[in-house]
């Protein structure tokens, strides 16, 4: 009994198969280019962050400098920027320029020193790290009394701060101090001297 392995010819008494061919069909949809996609090319340099100035308008924000943080700022086109962290109390290596006002004021027996601002001496503190004075907070027991103090850098008055109330924070100050060289002092100027007040200068890294 034999076998016919010639599949290209007609078997005995049969019909020849059709010629070999390939027939493939596929449904292909032509997708339009999505112009809103975020692409690798949108990042142009190391550290880029995508932010937007409005809806569907991403743009690369270049990385800031060492020590800066990303923060919101409505004044920026993209609503964000890199900036130095918010001010903090001066406290470097355990040295803090925080304390009772008496540490800055020495009345030396002046009868009217607490009311007329005539002080014989003032205690100065040397700044232990290069920084910028940006705020001054107070906490006084005298309630709504108005008090004016002078901020002195190396014997020169560089700012005058006025406050009314038991406590608060004066902002808008910008006085640079150099590490180990510049000295700061706070002196009563006018108004009611807060006898049991504490003052806390706030500094930002320069």
Secondary structure, DSSP 8 states (H G I E B T S, - for coil): ------TTS--TTS--------------------TT---GGG--STT-EEEESSTT-EEEE----TTEEEEE-TTSTTSEEEEE---EE-EETTEE-EEEGGGTEE-TT-TTHHHH---SEE--EE-SS-EEEEEEEEE-TTTT-EEEEEEEETTEEEEEEEEESSEEEE----EEE-TTT-EEEEEEEEE---TT-EEEEEEEE-
